[in-house]
Amino acid sequence: MVKSRNLASIIIKRHKNDMIIVRTYRPFYKKRKKEFFENIVIPIREILGKNL
């Protein structure tokens, strides 16, 4: 199981838009969709929103 922190740090480094998360981590995403969105997609959107 991949840890959320590692996922988040990788995604932050290589974000162009938050959809890269769904494409890159689809196996993880499919298994734990709700947790995935709460822990990764929403925080990333908040971070990106502040930096845009």
A tleap script that builds the chain and sets N, CA, C and O, in Angstrom:
source leaprc.protein.ff14SB
mol = sequence {
  NMET VAL LYS SER ARG ASN LEU ALA SER ILE
  ILE ILE LYS ARG HIE LYS ASN ASP MET ILE
  ILE VAL ARG THR TYR ARG PRO PHE TYR LYS
  LYS ARG LYS LYS GLU PHE PHE GLU ASN ILE
  VAL ILE PRO ILE ARG GLU ILE LEU GLY LYS
  ASN CLEU
}
set mol.1.N position { 0.845 -1.206 0.000 }
set mol.1.CA position { 0.000 0.000 0.000 }
set mol.1.C position { 0.875 1.249 0.000 }
set mol.1.O position { 1.797 1.372 0.807 }
set mol.2.N position { 0.593 2.131 -0.869 }
set mol.2.CA position { 1.352 3.375 -0.956 }
set mol.2.C position { 0.818 4.348 0.082 }
set mol.2.O position { -0.393 4.491 0.246 }
set mol.3.N position { 1.724 5.014 0.778 }
set mol.3.CA position { 1.284 5.953 1.807 }
set mol.3.C position { 0.849 7.278 1.196 }
set mol.3.O position { 1.421 7.745 0.211 }
set mol.4.N position { -0.168 7.868 1.798 }
set mol.4.CA position { -0.748 9.107 1.263 }
set mol.4.C position { 0.279 10.236 1.190 }
set mol.4.O position { 0.286 11.010 0.233 }
set mol.5.N position { 1.138 10.328 2.189 }
set mol.5.CA position { 2.131 11.412 2.194 }
set mol.5.C position { 3.053 11.329 0.988 }
set mol.5.O position { 3.346 12.339 0.347 }
set mol.6.N position { 3.507 10.124 0.686 }
set mol.6.CA position { 4.384 9.939 -0.471 }
set mol.6.C position { 3.666 10.306 -1.757 }
set mol.6.O position { 4.224 10.989 -2.615 }
set mol.7.N position { 2.428 9.853 -1.888 }
set mol.7.CA position { 1.619 10.197 -3.052 }
set mol.7.C position { 1.502 11.704 -3.186 }
set mol.7.O position { 1.735 12.267 -4.256 }
set mol.8.N position { 1.140 12.348 -2.085 }
set mol.8.CA position { 0.920 13.792 -2.121 }
set mol.8.C position { 2.188 14.530 -2.527 }
set mol.8.O position { 2.129 15.459 -3.332 }
set mol.9.N position { 3.331 14.132 -1.984 }
set mol.9.CA position { 4.571 14.834 -2.304 }
set mol.9.C position { 4.946 14.646 -3.769 }
set mol.9.O position { 5.416 15.580 -4.418 }
set mol.10.N position { 4.737 13.438 -4.291 }
set mol.10.CA position { 5.021 13.180 -5.703 }
set mol.10.C position { 4.116 14.029 -6.582 }
set mol.10.O position { 4.563 14.637 -7.554 }
set mol.11.N position { 2.836 14.062 -6.227 }
set mol.11.CA position { 1.860 14.783 -7.032 }
set mol.11.C position { 2.145 16.280 -7.014 }
set mol.11.O position { 2.069 16.940 -8.050 }
set mol.12.N position { 2.473 16.817 -5.843 }
set mol.12.CA position { 2.763 18.247 -5.751 }
set mol.12.C position { 3.934 18.607 -6.654 }
set mol.12.O position { 3.915 19.649 -7.311 }
set mol.13.N position { 4.950 17.757 -6.693 }
set mol.13.CA position { 6.124 18.037 -7.503 }
set mol.13.C position { 5.820 18.017 -8.995 }
set mol.13.O position { 6.450 18.740 -9.767 }
set mol.14.N position { 4.859 17.195 -9.403 }
set mol.14.CA position { 4.645 17.051 -10.836 }
set mol.14.C position { 3.236 17.422 -11.282 }
set mol.14.O position { 2.736 16.900 -12.279 }
set mol.15.N position { 2.589 18.338 -10.530 }
set mol.15.CA position { 1.233 18.714 -10.912 }
set mol.15.C position { 1.231 19.639 -12.124 }
set mol.15.O position { 2.004 20.595 -12.193 }
set mol.16.N position { 0.370 19.348 -13.055 }
set mol.16.CA position { 0.013 20.318 -14.087 }
set mol.16.C position { -1.461 20.635 -13.905 }
set mol.16.O position { -1.883 21.784 -14.035 }
set mol.17.N position { -2.227 19.617 -13.608 }
set mol.17.CA position { -3.583 19.779 -13.078 }
set mol.17.C position { -3.893 18.573 -12.218 }
set mol.17.O position { -3.186 17.567 -12.282 }
set mol.18.N position { -4.932 18.658 -11.418 }
set mol.18.CA position { -5.149 17.591 -10.444 }
set mol.18.C position { -5.619 16.289 -11.086 }
set mol.18.O position { -5.659 15.265 -10.404 }
set mol.19.N position { -5.975 16.288 -12.360 }
set mol.19.CA position { -6.387 15.049 -13.012 }
set mol.19.C position { -5.228 14.074 -13.199 }
set mol.19.O position { -5.452 12.881 -13.405 }
set mol.20.N position { -3.999 14.568 -13.131 }
set mol.20.CA position { -2.829 13.687 -13.221 }
set mol.20.C position { -2.863 12.645 -12.105 }
set mol.20.O position { -2.346 11.538 -12.258 }
set mol.21.N position { -3.477 13.012 -10.986 }
set mol.21.CA position { -3.577 12.098 -9.857 }
set mol.21.C position { -4.373 10.866 -10.258 }
set mol.21.O position { -3.955 9.735 -10.009 }
set mol.22.N position { -5.516 11.095 -10.878 }
set mol.22.CA position { -6.394 9.992 -11.245 }
set mol.22.C position { -5.731 9.096 -12.281 }
set mol.22.O position { -5.836 7.872 -12.202 }
set mol.23.N position { -5.057 9.689 -13.239 }
set mol.23.CA position { -4.402 8.896 -14.281 }
set mol.23.C position { -3.216 8.114 -13.731 }
set mol.23.O position { -3.052 6.930 -14.026 }
set mol.24.N position { -2.400 8.777 -12.938 }
set mol.24.CA position { -1.147 8.176 -12.508 }
set mol.24.C position { -1.360 7.099 -11.447 }
set mol.24.O position { -0.633 6.105 -11.414 }
set mol.25.N position { -2.353 7.293 -10.584 }
set mol.25.CA position { -2.535 6.385 -9.456 }
set mol.25.C position { -3.875 5.667 -9.515 }
set mol.25.O position { -4.522 5.458 -8.489 }
set mol.26.N position { -4.285 5.293 -10.712 }
set mol.26.CA position { -5.593 4.674 -10.898 }
set mol.26.C position { -5.820 3.420 -10.031 }
set mol.26.O position { -6.908 3.297 -9.469 }
set mol.27.N position { -4.877 2.494 -9.886 }
set mol.27.CA position { -5.147 1.316 -9.049 }
set mol.27.C position { -5.469 1.702 -7.607 }
set mol.27.O position { -6.398 1.165 -7.004 }
set mol.28.N position { -4.695 2.632 -7.064 }
set mol.28.CA position { -4.928 3.122 -5.705 }
set mol.28.C position { -6.258 3.865 -5.646 }
set mol.28.O position { -7.033 3.708 -4.703 }
set mol.29.N position { -6.499 4.661 -6.654 }
set mol.29.CA position { -7.709 5.478 -6.735 }
set mol.29.C position { -8.966 4.611 -6.764 }
set mol.29.O position { -9.944 4.914 -6.081 }
set mol.30.N position { -8.945 3.546 -7.544 }
set mol.30.CA position { -10.129 2.698 -7.659 }
set mol.30.C position { -10.446 1.984 -6.349 }
set mol.30.O position { -11.617 1.821 -6.005 }
set mol.31.N position { -9.437 1.563 -5.624 }
set mol.31.CA position { -9.663 0.811 -4.391 }
set mol.31.C position { -10.239 1.684 -3.285 }
set mol.31.O position { -11.093 1.238 -2.520 }
set mol.32.N position { -9.778 2.914 -3.200 }
set mol.32.CA position { -10.132 3.732 -2.049 }
set mol.32.C position { -10.517 5.132 -2.493 }
set mol.32.O position { -9.904 6.120 -2.090 }
set mol.33.N position { -11.540 5.198 -3.328 }
set mol.33.CA position { -11.900 6.442 -3.997 }
set mol.33.C position { -12.226 7.567 -3.009 }
set mol.33.O position { -11.720 8.680 -3.152 }
set mol.34.N position { -13.055 7.286 -2.021 }
set mol.34.CA position { -13.469 8.346 -1.095 }
set mol.34.C position { -12.265 8.877 -0.313 }
set mol.34.O position { -12.051 10.086 -0.227 }
set mol.35.N position { -11.491 7.962 0.249 }
set mol.35.CA position { -10.316 8.352 1.034 }
set mol.35.C position { -9.315 9.093 0.153 }
set mol.35.O position { -8.689 10.065 0.577 }
set mol.36.N position { -9.181 8.617 -1.071 }
set mol.36.CA position { -8.274 9.232 -2.032 }
set mol.36.C position { -8.616 10.701 -2.252 }
set mol.36.O position { -7.746 11.571 -2.200 }
set mol.37.N position { -9.904 10.962 -2.499 }
set mol.37.CA position { -10.307 12.345 -2.749 }
set mol.37.C position { -10.142 13.214 -1.512 }
set mol.37.O position { -9.707 14.361 -1.615 }
set mol.38.N position { -10.484 12.681 -0.343 }
set mol.38.CA position { -10.386 13.472 0.884 }
set mol.38.C position { -8.936 13.817 1.207 }
set mol.38.O position { -8.640 14.934 1.631 }
set mol.39.N position { -8.039 12.866 1.010 }
set mol.39.CA position { -6.653 13.039 1.450 }
set mol.39.C position { -5.751 13.687 0.416 }
set mol.39.O position { -4.745 14.298 0.775 }
set mol.40.N position { -6.089 13.568 -0.855 }
set mol.40.CA position { -5.154 13.990 -1.889 }
set mol.40.C position { -5.737 15.032 -2.830 }
set mol.40.O position { -5.184 16.124 -2.953 }
set mol.41.N position { -6.828 14.723 -3.489 }
set mol.41.CA position { -7.332 15.633 -4.521 }
set mol.41.C position { -7.757 16.966 -3.925 }
set mol.41.O position { -7.378 18.020 -4.437 }
set mol.42.N position { -8.536 16.935 -2.855 }
set mol.42.CA position { -9.016 18.183 -2.268 }
set mol.42.C position { -7.860 19.021 -1.710 }
set mol.42.O position { -7.799 20.216 -1.999 }
set mol.43.N position { -6.944 18.446 -0.925 }
set mol.43.CA position { -5.797 19.247 -0.463 }
set mol.43.C position { -4.969 19.818 -1.613 }
set mol.43.O position { -4.516 20.959 -1.529 }
set mol.44.N position { -4.761 19.054 -2.679 }
set mol.44.CA position { -3.996 19.544 -3.821 }
set mol.44.C position { -4.704 20.731 -4.458 }
set mol.44.O position { -4.067 21.723 -4.810 }
set mol.45.N position { -6.020 20.630 -4.607 }
set mol.45.CA position { -6.777 21.741 -5.187 }
set mol.45.C position { -6.640 22.990 -4.337 }
set mol.45.O position { -6.525 24.095 -4.868 }
set mol.46.N position { -6.652 22.823 -3.022 }
set mol.46.CA position { -6.506 23.979 -2.131 }
set mol.46.C position { -5.121 24.598 -2.290 }
set mol.46.O position { -4.991 25.820 -2.352 }
set mol.47.N position { -4.098 23.771 -2.356 }
set mol.47.CA position { -2.721 24.253 -2.531 }
set mol.47.C position { -2.574 24.972 -3.866 }
set mol.47.O position { -2.012 26.065 -3.932 }
set mol.48.N position { -3.080 24.356 -4.925 }
set mol.48.CA position { -2.978 24.961 -6.248 }
set mol.48.C position { -3.744 26.273 -6.307 }
set mol.48.O position { -3.282 27.237 -6.918 }
set mol.49.N position { -4.902 26.315 -5.681 }
set mol.49.CA position { -5.713 27.529 -5.679 }
set mol.49.C position { -4.962 28.697 -5.060 }
set mol.49.O position { -5.067 29.828 -5.535 }
set mol.50.N position { -4.206 28.430 -4.003 }
set mol.50.CA position { -3.443 29.487 -3.337 }
set mol.50.C position { -2.263 29.940 -4.184 }
set mol.50.O position { -1.883 31.110 -4.150 }
set mol.51.N position { -1.681 29.017 -4.945 }
set mol.51.CA position { -0.478 29.338 -5.712 }
set mol.51.C position { -0.758 29.885 -7.100 }
set mol.51.O position { 0.142 30.430 -7.739 }
set mol.52.N position { -2.003 29.749 -7.584 }
set mol.52.CA position { -2.323 30.271 -8.910 }
set mol.52.C position { -2.411 31.757 -8.793 }
set mol.52.O position { -2.672 32.440 -9.783 }
savepdb mol mol.pdb
quit
